[in-house]
Amino acid sequence: MWQAALPVLNGIRVLDLSLQLPGPYATRLLADMGADVHRIEPPGGDPARAFPSLYTEVNVGKEVEEVDLKSDAGLRRVLDLARDCDVLVEGFRPGVLARLGLGYEAVAQANPGVIYCSISGYGQDGERADKPGHDLTYHADAGTLAQDGPSSSSVPPLPIADLASGLMAATTISAALVGRADTGAGAHLDVSIADVMASWTFPVALSRAAREVDLFGSTPHYGVFDTADGHRVALGIVHEQHFWERFCDEFDLADERSSTFEERQRDHQRLRRRLETLFAGLTAAEVIARTTQVDVPAAIVQRPEDVLDSAPFERRGLIRGSGFRGRYAHPVRFATTSTAASPEGDSSTPGATP
């Protein structure tokens, strides 16, 4: 039987000194897996409280305490917590905590086994270490704002840089804890948000640098299309010939059926216009029904708020009712040898499926 989260980090104490989104998202993931997260915020709270729903979601399951790190009493309080924690997560600019006496060296001297994770815009060293930034500027540095051309002015619909760096931090913290179990040694983790985003550009960066075919820019059947009823649908055919042939058979495009992926890419502008005309004469429901029938990947474009009422996500256990403090569960489900042996259909875990 699947469980929404497995408490594999039970007994792990996390001291969270981070603000905004990257660090709190990382520690939320750790809390979902059983870690005990003690969160320190400045007097008046995290500035992210200006976005109440976001703040609540990433800080579910944490103990929150307001402490003035610039006061002697506040500094002593955090040092006491740091001596006993397994993991410390911070998101200040490089050098800030060191000047307060809470840098890695000071904490590790009192707690040699600590996993100390520093999340910053540009890393702990280098010429950009002190540069300010936010999610959008990390996208710009990493090249992800130029997917539609260098003059694109669109703002990404999700704070992917913040979320990606939080995910990377949680993953690396977990790996460091496994390593510590063998060696007893702690570690200082340097998570640069810009570095994380740049590392995610490789599917596009490498092919463009080598002047290969632009997979995402010149594949006419991999994109979003307007439909007759005002909706939009995403068609997800990349290079798979079998998907393309099924699509052509279903939508009466017999003259296009035998074209190769390379031919379709060379003629992508004409073919894109033809597909736009096709979808403009169909409702979104018709497109989904017909693509589903022939096993071709397509989906109606949903708004983020629509996902909260998504029955498939709810049945998977990801989206929870409004009575829960957090609407989103950990996105990875777990099964152990004991739970996997449970009778099929056992629904003791909300949202679980066999």
N, C-alpha and C positions, 0 to 999 in steps of 0.2 A: 504494500500500500504506500502511495506517495504521501509525503508530509510537506507542508508549505515551507518549513525550514527545519533543519536538524541542529540541535543545540551543541554543535561540536566545539564551541568556544566557551562552554560553561566554565566558570572559575577564572576566566581571563579578565583582568581589570584594565580598563582603558581610561586614560585621562585625556579629555578632549579640550584643547585650548583654542581650537580653530573657530573661525567666524564665517559668515556668508554660506556658501554652498559646497565647495569641494571637500573640505575636511568633515563637515557634518554629514555629508552623504556617505563618506567612507565609514565613519563610525556608526551610522545607521545600519549599514550592511553588516558590520561586525556585531551590533546589538541584535539584529535579526537572527544571527547564528549563535546567540547565547551569551555574548560578552556583556560584562557589567560596565556600562559607560557612565562616567562621572564628567559632566560638562561644566566648564568654567566660562562664564560670560562677564563682560565688564559691567560696572554699575549702569543701570538703565537697560541692560540686555544687549543681545546681538542686534546689529543694525538690520539684519535680515527679518526681524520681527515686523518690519514695515510691510512684509508680504506674509500675512498670517498663515494662510493655507500652506505655503511652501515651507515656512519655518516649522510648523507643526509636523508636517509629513517627515522631514528629515531628522527631526529630533524625538520621534516616538521612542519610548522605552528607555530614555536617558534620565539620569538625575541631574538637575540643573541648579547651579549655585552662582550667584553674582559675587565677584571678588575684584577688588581694586589691586591690580598687580603692581601699581606704583606706590602702594603703601607697605610699610614694614609688616603689618599684620597679614595683609593679603599675600605678600610674597612668602611669608612663613607657612601660610595655609597651603599654598600650591606646592611648595617644596616638600611638605609632609606627605601630600598626596602622591607626588612624583616618586618618592622613595619606595612606595609600596605598589606602584602600578606595573603592569606587564608591558603596556603600550602607552606611549604619549604621542598625540597628534597635534601639530600646530600649523598655523597658516599665516604667520607674520612674515614681513620682509626679512631677508637674511640679516642676522646680527641683532635684531630687536630683543629677542629673549636672552641672548648672551649678555647684552648690556644690563639686563635685569637680574642676571645670575641664574637664569633658567635655561641656558643653552645646553647642547648635548653633552659637552664635556663635564659641566657641573652636575647635571642629572646623572650621567653615567658613573661619576665618581661615587655618588651615594647609592646608585642602583645599577651595578654593572650589567645586569641582564636585560635592561630596558630596550625595547624596540621603539626608537624615537623617529617619528615620521614627520619630516618637514615638507609641507606643500606650499609652493610659491609660484609666482608667474613664470620666472625664468631660471629657477634653480639657485643653489647656494653660492655659486661663483660664476665668473664670466662677466663680460662687459655689460650685460643687461640685467645683472642680478638685482640692482636697486630700482629698476624701471617699474613704474606702476602699470597696472593692466586690469582688464576684465575679460569675460568670456569672449566678447566680440573681437577685442584686439589680439587675443591669442589665435583666434581663427585667422585673422589677417596675417599674422606672422607665419602661420603654418601653411598658408596657401589655400585654405578651404573656402575663402570667400570668392575665389576666382574660378569656381567651377563653371560658371556661365559666362566667363570672359573677364578680363582684368578690370573692366569698368562696372561690373556688377555692384549694385548698391543695396542688395537685399540683406536683411538681418536674419540669421538662422532662426528657425522657429523654436528650437530647443537650445538650452545652454550646454551644448555637447562637450565643450572643452572642460567646463566645471565637472560635469558628470563623469566624463572619461577619466579625468585625473583622480576623482574620488574612487572610481572603480579600480584604477591601477594601484592606488594607495592601499585599498583594502586587500587586493590580491597579494601585493608584495608584503604587507604586514603579516598576512596569514602564512606566506612562505617563510618569512623570517622567524615566526613562532615555531614552525616545524624544525627549522635549522637550529634554533636555540635548544629545542628538546634534545638534540644530539650533542651539541657542543657546550651549551650553557652560556654562550656568548650573545650579548646584545648586538644591536646594529643601529646605525644612523641611516635612514632612507631619505634620499633627496629626490622629491617628485616635482618636476617642472611641468606646469600645465602646458606651456608652449611646446616642450619636448614631446609630451604625450600626443598632442594634436598633430605635430609634424610627423610622428611615427605612424599615424593613421592615414596619411596621405599617399602611402606607397602604391595603392592600386592605380592611382592616376599619375602620380609624379614619375614613376619609373617608366611607364609606357610613353608618356609625353616626352620625357627626356631622350628616350631612344627613338622618337619619331615613329612609334608604332601606332596602330589604329586606336583612336580615342574611343574606348569602350562605352563611356557614358555620354559622350557628346555627339556621337554619330551612329548610334544604334536606334533606328526609327521606331522599333516596337518595344523599346524599354523606356517608358515615360508615362506622363500623366495626360489624360485627355478629357475634354469637356463633353458632357452628354446632353441629350435633348431636354432633360428635365432639370437642368441647372446643377446637377451633381458633377463630380469628377471621378474618373476611375484610373487606377494605376495598372498598366499592362506590363508584366514582368518577363517577357521573352528576351533572353540575351542572345546566345549563339546557338541554342539548341534547335536543331533542324526539325526534330519531331514535334516540338511545341509549335513551330512556325507552320508546319504542314497541317497540323490539326486545326490551327486557327484559320488558315486559308480555306480548308474544307468547310468549316462551320460558317464562315462569313462570306462565302462566294467570291473568293479571291483566287480562282483557279489559275489565272495567268501569272500570279506571283509565287505559286506554290513551290516550284522547282528552283527558284533563285537561291544561291548560296549566301551564307552570312557575309562573305566579302563583297558580293555583288550588292546585297542590300545596304551595306554600309556606304559603298561608293555612290549609291543612288538614294541616300537617306533623306534628302530634302523632299524629293518627289513622293517617296513612299510615306514619309511623315504626313504630308498634306493629304494623301489619300486616306490614311487611317483617321486623321482628324475629321474628314468628311464622313467617314463611316460611322464613327462614334457619335457625331453630332446628330445623326438620324435615329439613334437608339437611346432608350432610357438606361440608367445605370443598372437597374434590376435586370433588364434584358441582357446586358453585357455580362453580368456576373452569372446569370443562369446558363447562358450559352457557353461561356468559357469553362464553367464548372463541369458542365456536361461532357466536354471533350478533354478535361484535365489539363487546362492551360492556366498558368498563374495570373490572376487578376484580382483586384480588390477595390471597393469603393473607398475614396479618400474620406477619412473620418477627421473630425475636429478633436483636439485633446480632451475637451469636456465630454464628448460623446463616449469616449472610452470608459468613463466611470459607470455607464449603464450598459456596457457590453456583456451580453450573456455568455459568450465563449470565454472571455477572460474571467468572468465570475465563476464559471464552472471549473476553470483551471485552478481557482483559489487565489489568483493574483489580485483581483479587485474585491474588496470587502465592503459590507454595508456601512451606512453612515453611522451606525452605533459604535464602530471601532474608532479608536484614537487615530490610527493610521489607515488610510484607505487602500494603500498598496502593500501587499505582502512581499517577502523576498522573492525575486523572480525565478530562482532556481529551486526546484523541488527535490527532495531527497527520499531515498529508500535504503534501508539497511537490510542485511540478510534476514533479520527477524521480521521487519515490517514487510519486506517483499513476500514473505511466506504467508501473510495474512490472507484470509479468504477473499476471493474476488468480489468486488462490490462493497467491501467494508468501507463505510463512510464516516468513521469515527473522527477523522480530520476534516474540518469544513473545507469544501471545495476539492477534496481528494477524488481522484479517479483511478481506477485500476490500471 
